[in-house]
Structures are given as structure tokens and as C-alpha cells.
Amino acid sequence: MTKINPSEDKTNHLPYLKYEENLLHINNRSILNIIKEVPTPFFIFLPKRFEHNYNHLKSAFDKYIPSTRIAYAIKANYLGRILQHANGLEMTTEAMSLFELLLAERAGFSFDRVIFNGPAKTQKELEFSMDKGIQYLNIESMNELRDIENIAEKKGIVQDITIRIHPRLSEETEKKLLIKKNSKLGIDYDRAMKLYKYAKNSSNLKPKGVHVHVGTNIVSHDFYDELLEFLNDYIKDLSKKHEIEIEQLNLGGGMASKSKLDENGFNLERYAEQISVGIDNIENITVLLEPGRYLIEDSFIAVAKVLRTKSSWGRKWAFTDIGANTLIPMRYSNYEAIPLEYKGEGPYCRIGGPLCLPVDVISNESVSYNIEEEDRLAILNCGAYTLSMSEQFGYPRPAVYELKNENELRMIKDADNIQDMVEEAFNFKTESLL
């Protein structure tokens, strides 16, 4: 159950939030005074938290790893303002499509700071990225490798490549993974060896790295010990058996949000130290990370209004004006609803959105504070995979604001217009295609 204690000087491991005189404050100012009469629902992007998350991660790795690149995963949240912040912090970025490559370019990223992932890259996407000088190109199949070789040959270049493998892990660990060995993503480590040998013997390809990404919301140091042991052996095999020297180790994403890691006692410096100890010759290897959730999940808050309450089968429900069309109900979501104004304890209550869908539930836990119609709530941990995967399902998508200068809201994305949605639904051609 979610319990609120206004006397505490912290809220859910988010140090920028606290209650003062029963009002929720952000950066020491009441959210009610910041949002004023902005119509709900809407999202607030917190750039200071985004920057803090990045700096915390970068400093932890700089302490142990000679060369590190932190790449913001565009798929987590592709709003242009966020990408501009990432570029301003001199991050690398990770893309999975032409759309995301174009977003990276528009945000100002040079392509020597772009990682291109995906199991089904098209010829157009490969040519575009290679024309731009992509340096981090992750491969998942022999046919893709040959296509890249042909493009590189026509351009008269040598293309650096990395191969995404699925690691050999214990059966117990494998069962817990989001991306398992029979997944569509990655390639088995034995078959990957054939790709490395092919690339080594090509005059237009240079195998430079190993890429691995197998999960999300990872909070286990033991998992990384197991993964790094396998990767170290694999890198040594590439060197000894095939004379392929790995210069890049891409550990992908998968990290939980900063607040979730703190809640579970996961220490980033210990993680960096695990890598420095677990991988031989780390001084000659660039370590790449692709965190999206870690950077952006707790850098967003949604503000919603309670539209209706009801009781049924002994349970109280409160329905808000934000739903699963934007707060995507994913397996690893960490949404949590807290009141902008605490009115004391009340009966346990579940919180859901307005959609006619049983999965339209904000949190799987009941809340124990008093909640009434017209109350406004803050939905926490909602920055990752919400806007990127949102859709016009029955309701318009909310506006997004940036918290500027700690107390000023600036719109960075307007809400969908209902009339435009109606017109689009009827914007069809009457001519026959025959």
C-alpha cells in the first residue's frame, strides 16, 4: 500500500519532492503554485533531475573506467527538448530507426556519437547512417553484415561494426531475463563468432566491439558479475583464437531508474568497479551504456485530476483523466500516484484511468490517503516509454511542460486537439485504387 507521511523530508527516493504543510513541493515550492490553472492532464519534464541522473552515472564510471560513453536511448522518450538536453550534456545517443536517426541529427548529434541498433535495418537506413559517418553500428545477422560490406565497398570505406550477442548465462538467470536466448533480439554467441571472422577477413569491415542487452529494470549486482565473467572469456577467445582485438564493450541499457536503484541499494560505483575488475585490459576498451529508463523515468511527473470515485465489491476506485493510452501499462512500469494536497488517511483506494480497459490502472497497489473527486494527483516515474508509445485511444494525448528556472513551466509539446482527431478520422480518399 502507498502511505503518505508529510512529516518526512523525502518522497519515494526522489529528493526534489517533499510535503510541507500537507502540500506537495517540488524544489522547495508548492506544485500547486507552479502549475496554477494549467488544465489537466499534463506531463512535467524536470531537466535538473535528468542532468543529475546523467552526472551521477558518468562520475561513477569515470572513477573506474578510463573511457566511457553514456548513450541516451531515444526510444525511451523522443521529445526534441530532451534530446537537446542530452546533446548539451555531450552524451552519445542510441537509435533504432531512420526516424530516430533523423531526430538525433535534428537535436545536433554528430554521427560519431550515435549508436544504431535494430534487427531489421533497411538498406535505406544503412546507407543513410553510413553516409553520415556512423561509428557505432550494431549487427545481428550475416545478411545484414554482407549488406553493410557491399555499401562500404561502393563508398570505398572501412566500416566499424559491433555484433549484438546473447550471452551464455545460468539457467536460473536466463529465466529471469526480459530478453531470453530464443528472443528475436541478438544472436547466439557461437554464430556470432562466424560473423566476427567474416568481418575480420573483409577489406571493408572492421569488427571493433561486442554488444549485449538482455533486460530492463535490473537492480542486481550478482547479475553483472555473471554477465561480465562470460564477456571477459568471450573477448579473450576472440583475441586468442581469431586475433580480433575488441575495443568497445557495449553493455546496452537495462538499468532501472535512478530512484529504483537507490531504493534497492544498487551502487553505481560498485557496478563500475565490477566492470573494471571483471574485464581484462579495460584501459584499452571503451565501455558504452545505453540507459533510457535510468535517465528519464523519474525525470517526469504527470499531473492528473480525479474525475469520479466509486465503490464496488468492497473496493473503492478513483478514476483520473490520464489513462493507459499515455501511461502505457508495461510489465516494468513503476508509476505511483500521490496527492498534491494531503487530506489525511482514508479508505484503501485503487486508482485507474478513464478508458474502458481493465488494464487501465495507474498502479497495482492501493493508496491509503483520502481521495475525492476533483483532487489532483502527481503520477511519479512516468518519463520512460510513455510518450514514445502513446496513442490517441479514445482521448487526446496530454501536453508536456518543462520546469524552467525551478518554478516556471514552459510548454514543449501541445496536447492533441480533439477536433483535429475527429477530422483525421474522416480524412480518407473516395477514389478507387482500381
Secondary structure, DSSP 4 states (H G I P E B T S, - for coil): -B---TTSS-BTTBTTEEEETTEEEETTEEHHHHHTTPPSSEEEE-HHHHHHHHHHHHHHHHTT-SSEEEEEEGGG---HHHHHHHHHTT-EEEE-SHHHHHHHHHHT--GGGEEE--TT--HHHHHHHHHTT--EEEE--HHHHHHHHHHHHHHT--EEEEEEEE----HHHHHH-SS-TTSSSSEEHHHHHHHHHHHHT-TTEEEEEEE----SSB--HHHHHHHHHHHHHHHHHHHHHH-----EEE--S-BPPHHHHHHTT--HHHHHHHHHHHSTTGGG-EEEE--SHHHHGGGEEEEEEEEEEEEETTEEEEEES--TTTS---TT---EEEESB---EEEEEEEE-SSS-TT-BS-SS-EEE---TT-EEEEES--SSSTTT---SSSPPPEEEEEETTTEEEEEEPPPPHHHHHHHHT----S---
